[in-house]
């Protein structure tokens, strides 16, 4: 063994090779060994988790190891199904062993001459069976004639599969597979078997890790392992990941074409506008911080686009537009990742995940989104949901060069393809004499054909059907169309082994406009092929339409970043009154604002409001800078917006109103349209329990459903009680109880020497709505005092029980 180790070293010296080759080989060997040990450790950890899940959860493993039902209450834990799988697994293993020997082995041998010696020497699927970590069932978002289930599949298998090919032993000694498998049962029937067909597919590429054995251990060599794993994942994605599906009919004579290839649900158009306050990633000599070169990766399902790179800018402006076809809602999300481009390795700068269900409901969303998994940064996106309509009037050409329609191509099969491009020439037999008998034998094989489909500058490739003159592909493709009247679909069938064209065809999209349903389902004659060579396809053209938003839904729209009026409700005993800040009167005479102030009851202090003076007096511009005139016109019954103190001894006079600053609108939170709300009365009781009032704090709280976060806006405080003669420097501290960890604490900035600080700062707690409703907010106003000072630190606190509030609608209150 020692001689075997020293052999390569001696050989390198004997041949006069550089010592760097020895070091490179040693480095590769060390990396290979490290990678192998890492795989074995991960497999052992996964087995340990599988053995005792309860103990692993109690130990507090990392969140990525916990099953889905821990994080999401709507995911059901199905232990009964796992028990059934455990009992049935040995029988399933026996069936699979028989399938490998009798079905798969002959197919592998028929693939190539070099594989004729392929033999499975050992097939054992092990004792560990797949596990379902949770099931989520959809009922409200789908059609009543179907059942949709999302299965969180986890397979940590100790299977062993070995095969010999020409005295080479290849094998697998363990597999890890994680992914979300969607199962659709449709249509539901009134007679047995009650379900017409079952459709299976993965929502995203599943995570796959294989522990190789035998000669296939070479696939774990660094550099090769990434390529081999990606090839296997691409093989799975081509058959089992959206938009690819497997549909199994359960009833005879069931037409499953529309189930295998359904029309997409819509198109999401993403306008990547700009970002701000991104994290600095570039540095010089490890100390001097510089700027970054950000770019964005946008992804919906398997489709991914990359934006341009903006050099040396932490507030980049892209102004780019991307379009994605959405096949499944709910299920598919928009993922945005920001990176800093570097010569060696790009640095991660933050990510964003947006659920497309709310975008589909709101039609248009224009928002600043906070980036997650980073310390700072916001991303400005405009999202448009485009529905697919069968209306030729919507097919006008867009002046900005955006898509106006989508073409769906269902590629079925072909008939009577020639063996090679010499056999037929423009439909006429052109026999050619080839003297090389070996080449002639190769030319006489059945073709292994694939199809290239092109619309505009985009080309898509089908899978390859081996050794068949009548191939069946059964795939669906989608293309964005800019001008349906002038563009065409180009089809070219090619032979994989000889890379020669077996037939072509061109279909003008204007032919689809002659059909009222904009659909063609027929055979198309192939050019440059045999006279009886055809290709069967179904072409569907649909126009892209931005529908008008539902008037019942509150929209943030373009004014999402502008402050607007906020209605504030005050509560005293059983009586509630809604008060508002005065608006700017357009004329000197008596206005609605003065009338509203005059109608308020007078207090015991004897202070009177001079309505004439108040109407004529100028109001500072900063007081009304946040008012939205359009919203005021739409809601005249709400009266003029204002914010008056509830705990004061008298109604504030006009100078007091002038000093008050309005809280910004909820739209300034960057809230999504699904999360906007009308601020109305709240049931909160925020008395401090003492006779002496400690002041008040104005809060705006609501739940953002798309971002899955609780948003708390700290507007400001007033009438705080000073803790010393030198004044106070107040700030606000927030906990989402029962979590009192220092890392989860939220804190505003410190305002110097003021009893009426204005913050207008937003904080988010990323929790599910069900979890938030079980918790409460602990909010304290504190004084930023010196370290050894004897001054009182806490100025006051309030606790809000979130279970009593409508968080989707939200509330704002002093």
Secondary structure, DSSP 8 states (H G I E B T S, - for coil): -HHHHHHHHHHHHHTT--HHHHHHHHHHHHHHHHHHHHHHHHHHHHHHHHH-HHHHHHTT--GGGS-HHHH-TTSB--HHHHHHHHHHHHHHHHHHHHHIIIIIHHHHHHH-GGGTT-EEEEEE--S---EEEEEEEE-SSS-TTEEEEEEEEEEEE--EEEEEETTEEEEEEEEEEEEEEEEEEEEE-SSTTSEEEEEEEESS--EEEEEEEEGGGGGGSTTHHHHHHHHHHHHHHHHHBTT--EEEE-STT---HHHHS---SEEEEEEEEEEES-----EETTTEE---BEEEEEEETTEEEE----TTBSS-EEEEEEEEEE--TTT-EEEEEEEE--SS--EEEEEEEEEHHHHHHHSEEEEEEE-BSSSS-EEEEEEEEEEEE--GGG----TTS---EEEEEEEEEEES--SSTTTEETTEE-------HHHHHHHTS---EEEEEEETTEEEE---B-S-SS-EEEEEEEEEES-TTT-EEEEEEEETTT--EEEEEEEEGGGGGGSTT-EEEEEEE-BSS-TT-EEEEEEEEEEEE-----TTS---GGGGGS-----EEEEETTEEEEE------SSSS--HHHHHHHTS---TT-----HHHHHHS---GGGGTT--HHHHHHTGGG-S-----SSSSS---HHHHHH------GGGGT--GGG-------------SSSS---EEEEEEEEETTTTEEEEEEEEEES---SSTT---EEEEEEEET---GGG-EE-----S-SS-EEEEEEEE---HHHHTT-EEEEEEEE---TT--S--EEEEEEEEGGGS-TTT-EEE-
